Amino acid sequence: MIQSKVLIVDDEDKLRKLLSRIIELEGFEVHQAENLKVTAKKLAQLPIDVVLCDVKLPDGNGVAFVEQIKLAHPAVEVILLTAYGNIPDGVQAIKNGAFDYITKGDDNNKILPLLYRALERVQINRSLLSQKKETTDEITGFDLVIGQSSALLAAIHLAKRVAPTQATVLLTGETGTGKEVFAQAIHRASTRGKQNFVAVNCSAFSKDLLESELFGHKAGSFTNATKDQKGLFEEAHQGTLFLDEIGEMPIELQAKLLRVLEVGEFLKIGETKPTKVDVRIIAATNRAFDTAIQAGLFREDLYYRLSVFEIHLPALKERKEDIPLLAERFRAQFATEQGSGVQSIAKEALEALQQYAWPGNIRALRNAMERAVILCTQSAIQLNDLPYEVQQQGIVTQEGSTALDLATVEKLHIQRVLQHTKGNKTKTAELLGIALTTLYRKMTEYEIQ
């Protein structure tokens, strides 16, 4: 097993050695530096994961140096240590990209838990950066599928096995589980990967419009058909056609689709001569086919032809360990698109995201993260930036803790009042009946951002 590497930067030899000893006993590989010049050299030579850095050093300031570290080594996380903590420095440190900012001595008991959390972030950073390094031509399709849960990996394994073949694939699962992403991945990993990938939602059109969209029509075949039109089957020739919500396809069109699957030809609307096509079909549904077949809404022979190779995609509630990766991916995407300074997701917000059931699956998580990036006024997304129902899950999770001591109750109460005042510190202090300086001290003590 590869040891995580930690670099401790401090000009005080005794403190540096003490911290090194504590962290080494946890099984980490620890390196030391006494100034910023040595730090830069070690970062260039070693695959450091986390830097514990003093703020005041002989050759510079740690707060400013964070920006340089993140620019040169974006996956590395930096925890700043200071003998004299102050709120402006702490705020600037987080803006510059620091993972956290703590006071030496008083906060020594926080270092190890903080270190483990920073390492979780490093893993996410490295995963995202490895994906960004791939060029468009090098991406194999399955790089677009995010997650490491056993349920997802099982689906990816099946998809990779079927991708190089010409077999028809049926993707099943709840709405929002990423069926189109999977279909694109299978297409890109197939021998047809450089040809067209065409997608159509069968529930988005009436029978007549869907028939025209799929198969095309001849001029004069119906009102407003002023010229010949190619259908999506022709557009997807030698490529892949993705039929989403196939269970919603009108029964009248199903025989026509079956013929394409069996002999590779169809009749355009108003045409008497069949059109030949070479198309691979990937279909998707969130419906139970047995019920639709019994009700006479779906042809049994078409179902068997479509389900040559069936892959079930797990709901997000079945792969909660993938939520941090997905949430971070969406945060990075929307922060870039919107030119936002949002750099991370606060611990409590991430815990709430993981506890929520996500009935809308990945699509709903994506929407929630877009909303959170828009609302966020800090460098990290907070619990109160998330949709109300997710916030409630976070509060329930915290209150369900077995360690509801006085400090925990106080922390929860401060968080609730901050949510109520939308982060207004002066108003929060007034409602709590405490001085503003006391509120800031307690927010630092309880790590409330």
LINMO-V381538 format. One line per field, one symbol per residue. psi: psi as a letter, one per 20 degrees, with the letter a starting at -180 (. if undefined). A space follows every 50 residues. Layout:
# LINMO-V381538
psi: ???
This chain:
# LINMO-V381538
psi: ppqqppppopiogggghggggghhiijqopqqqirhghghghhhhqmqgp popqgoqhkaphghhgggghghmhhpqppppqhnpqggggghghhijqhr orpqfhjhiigghhghhhhghgggghgghhhhhprghipjgiiiopqjqh gghggggghhhhgiajqqpopqrrpjjkhhggghggghjrijhiapopqp oiiiqrgghgggggirrqpjirpimirqpqrhghhjpjbpponqlhijpq hhihhgghhghgikrrpqpjqipqppqnppppqqqjqohhghghijipph hgghhhkgoppppqqhiilhiiggggghghggghhghikqjoiapqghgh gghhhqhmhjbhghggghhggghghpjaipprgiirqghhghhggggghi qilmaggggggggggghgghjkjogghggghikrqhhhggghhggjlo.
